[in-house]
């Protein structure tokens, strides 16, 4: 890939946008962990959403 063009710096996302996107991804991942993965895999349902969705029977 020696002939790949470098992107223009104005086309790249800023540090603030990258940090905001990363923080949002962490929040979404934590929410999915608590509401979907814990009830389905381990039978632990701290929010009781898993029992409403029928996920606690899976764990």
Beta strands, then each sheet from edge to edge (+ up, - down):
end
